């Protein structure tokens, strides 16, 4: 399932959400330039979050910098689509500064769970997925019955449906949980892939923290 838009207009301009999208796109453009120069791998190992280092108290800055790196165009596009659709309403509910702090804390929580699951990994973790998962968790709690226009894929058939956010985001979370569990053995063997537990950690953090950050 791929969300396209929601029926939930916000009352204020989501400046922080727009700024986050711009920064992520700009950083990815810089990554493309480094790729052309052959120095992207060094950049990712310097600013991507490597669990083995962070678990030893090293390279702690990467807990923040890794949130703005992406591994490919589809990775970036998917993350920015979710942030664009759901971020404006969560920012509206919290206010700009609270929302930015909330976003960063969810990203840190996401990295924390990923490190706890696989602390010996020497592969860099990159992406805004964990922080954006926190935004999804906040939306799940705050606007559970907001309608979200979604493309649903049935093999070769595609259907456009309108789903309550609680159904779409609930399905998304369950998928992340089961997919993460299925990759536990491959993670132990040192293989890379999607950091599903970062998504789980961010989503749960978003559900927990939204009550503290949402304006009364």
C-alpha positions as CSV (number, residue, x, y, z in Angstrom):
1,X,0.0,0.0,0.0
2,X,1.2,3.5,-0.9
3,X,-0.4,6.6,0.5
4,X,-1.0,9.5,-1.9
5,X,-2.7,12.1,0.2
6,X,-4.9,12.5,3.3
7,X,-8.2,14.3,3.9
8,X,-6.9,16.2,6.9
9,X,-6.1,19.9,6.1
10,X,-3.8,21.6,8.6
11,X,-4.4,25.0,10.1
12,X,-0.9,26.3,9.8
13,X,2.0,26.2,7.3
14,X,4.3,23.3,8.1
15,X,7.5,25.2,7.9
16,X,9.5,22.5,9.7
17,X,8.2,19.7,7.6
18,X,9.1,21.6,4.4
19,X,12.5,22.5,5.8
20,X,13.2,18.8,6.6
21,X,12.3,17.8,3.1
22,X,14.5,20.4,1.6
23,X,17.5,19.5,3.8
24,X,17.1,15.8,3.0
25,X,16.9,16.4,-0.7
26,X,19.9,18.8,-0.6
27,X,22.0,16.3,1.3
28,X,21.1,13.5,-1.1
29,X,22.1,15.8,-4.0
30,X,25.5,16.1,-2.3
31,X,25.7,12.3,-2.0
32,X,25.1,12.0,-5.7
33,X,28.0,14.4,-6.3
34,X,30.2,12.4,-4.0
35,X,29.2,9.2,-5.8
36,X,30.4,10.7,-9.1
37,X,33.7,11.5,-7.4
38,X,34.0,8.0,-5.9
39,X,34.1,9.2,-2.3
40,X,30.5,8.4,-1.2
41,X,31.4,5.2,0.7
42,X,33.8,7.1,3.0
43,X,31.2,9.8,3.6
44,X,28.5,7.2,4.6
45,X,30.9,5.5,7.0
46,X,31.8,8.8,8.5
47,X,28.2,10.2,9.0
48,X,26.1,7.0,8.9
49,X,25.2,5.5,12.3
50,X,27.4,2.4,12.9
51,X,26.0,0.4,15.8
52,X,29.3,-1.1,16.8
53,X,30.8,2.3,17.2
54,X,27.9,4.0,19.0
55,X,27.5,1.1,21.4
56,X,31.1,1.8,22.5
57,X,30.4,5.5,23.0
58,X,32.1,6.5,19.7
59,X,30.9,8.6,16.8
60,X,27.8,9.8,18.7
61,X,27.3,12.6,16.2
62,X,26.1,10.0,13.7
63,X,22.9,9.5,15.7
64,X,21.9,12.9,14.3
65,X,23.7,13.1,10.9
66,X,22.4,9.6,9.8
67,X,18.9,10.9,9.9
68,X,19.6,13.1,6.8
69,X,21.4,10.5,4.6
70,X,19.7,8.1,2.2
71,X,20.8,5.0,0.3
72,X,19.1,5.7,-3.0
73,X,16.4,7.6,-4.9
74,X,13.6,5.3,-3.9
75,X,14.7,5.4,-0.3
76,X,14.6,9.2,-0.3
77,X,11.3,9.5,-2.3
78,X,9.4,7.0,-0.1
79,X,10.5,8.8,3.1
80,X,9.7,12.3,1.8
81,X,6.3,11.1,0.6
82,X,5.3,9.9,4.0
83,X,6.8,13.0,5.7
84,X,4.9,15.3,3.3
85,X,1.5,13.5,3.8
86,X,1.6,13.1,7.6
87,X,4.1,15.6,8.9
88,X,2.0,18.8,8.4
89,X,-0.8,17.7,10.7
90,X,1.5,16.5,13.4
91,X,3.4,19.7,13.2
92,X,0.1,21.6,13.4
93,X,-0.8,19.7,16.5
94,X,2.5,20.3,18.2
95,X,3.8,23.7,17.0
96,X,6.9,24.2,15.0
97,X,9.6,24.0,17.7
98,X,8.0,21.1,19.7
99,X,7.6,19.2,16.4
100,X,11.3,19.6,15.5
101,X,12.4,18.3,18.9
102,X,9.9,15.5,18.7
103,X,11.2,14.5,15.3
104,X,14.8,14.3,16.5
105,X,13.9,12.4,19.6
106,X,12.0,9.8,17.6
107,X,15.0,9.5,15.3
108,X,17.2,8.9,18.3
109,X,14.8,6.3,19.7
110,X,14.7,4.5,16.4
111,X,18.5,4.3,16.3
112,X,18.5,3.2,19.9
113,X,16.3,0.1,19.2
114,X,18.3,-0.8,16.1
115,X,21.5,-0.7,18.1
116,X,20.0,-2.8,20.9
117,X,18.9,-5.4,18.4
118,X,22.2,-5.6,16.5
119,X,25.0,-3.8,18.6
120,X,27.9,-5.5,16.8
121,X,26.9,-4.4,13.3
122,X,29.7,-2.5,11.4
123,X,27.4,-1.4,8.6
124,X,26.3,2.3,8.5
125,X,22.6,2.9,9.1
126,X,21.2,5.8,7.1
127,X,17.8,7.3,6.5
128,X,15.1,9.5,8.0
129,X,12.8,6.5,8.3
130,X,13.0,6.2,12.0
131,X,12.2,9.8,12.7
132,X,9.4,9.7,10.1
133,X,8.1,6.5,11.7
134,X,7.7,8.6,14.9
135,X,5.6,11.1,12.9
136,X,3.5,8.2,11.7
137,X,3.0,7.0,15.3
138,X,1.9,10.5,16.4
139,X,-0.5,10.6,13.5
140,X,-1.8,7.2,14.3
141,X,-2.7,8.4,17.9
142,X,-3.9,11.9,17.0
143,X,-5.9,11.3,13.8
144,X,-6.8,7.6,13.7
145,X,-9.9,8.1,11.6
146,X,-8.5,10.7,9.1
147,X,-9.0,9.3,5.6
148,X,-5.9,8.5,3.6
149,X,-6.1,8.0,-0.2
150,X,-4.0,5.0,-0.9
151,X,-2.9,2.8,-3.8
152,X,-3.3,-0.8,-3.0
153,X,-1.4,-3.3,-5.2
154,X,-2.9,-6.8,-5.9
155,X,-0.3,-8.4,-8.1
156,X,-0.8,-6.6,-11.5
157,X,-3.9,-4.9,-10.3
158,X,-3.9,-1.5,-8.6
159,X,-6.8,-0.1,-6.7
160,X,-7.3,3.4,-5.4
161,X,-9.0,3.3,-1.9
162,X,-9.6,5.7,1.0
163,X,-8.6,4.1,4.3
164,X,-8.7,5.3,7.9
165,X,-5.2,6.2,9.1
166,X,-5.6,3.6,11.9
167,X,-5.9,0.9,9.2
168,X,-3.1,2.1,6.9
169,X,-0.6,2.9,9.6
170,X,-1.5,-0.1,11.7
171,X,-0.8,-2.3,8.8
172,X,2.4,-0.5,8.1
173,X,3.6,-1.0,11.7
174,X,2.7,-4.7,11.8
175,X,4.5,-5.3,8.5
176,X,7.6,-3.6,9.9
177,X,7.5,-5.7,13.1
178,X,7.1,-9.0,11.2
179,X,9.7,-8.1,8.5
180,X,12.1,-7.1,11.2
181,X,11.6,-10.4,13.1
182,X,12.2,-12.3,9.8
183,X,15.6,-10.6,9.3
184,X,17.0,-11.3,12.7
185,X,19.1,-14.2,11.6
186,X,20.5,-12.4,8.5
187,X,21.4,-9.4,10.7
188,X,23.5,-11.7,13.0
189,X,25.4,-12.9,9.9
190,X,26.3,-9.3,9.1
191,X,24.1,-8.7,6.1
192,X,22.7,-5.3,5.3
193,X,19.2,-4.4,4.4
194,X,16.3,-2.4,5.7
195,X,16.5,-1.3,9.4
196,X,13.0,-2.5,10.3
197,X,13.6,-2.2,14.0
198,X,14.5,1.5,13.6
199,X,11.0,1.9,12.1
200,X,9.4,0.0,15.0
201,X,11.3,2.0,17.6
202,X,10.5,5.3,15.9
203,X,6.8,4.5,15.6
204,X,6.5,3.4,19.3
205,X,8.4,6.5,20.4
206,X,6.0,8.7,18.4
207,X,2.9,7.1,20.0
208,X,4.4,7.6,23.5
209,X,5.8,11.1,23.0
210,X,2.9,12.6,21.2
211,X,1.0,13.1,24.4
212,X,3.8,15.2,25.8
213,X,4.4,17.3,22.7
214,X,0.9,17.8,21.5
215,X,-0.6,21.2,22.3
216,X,-3.6,21.2,24.6
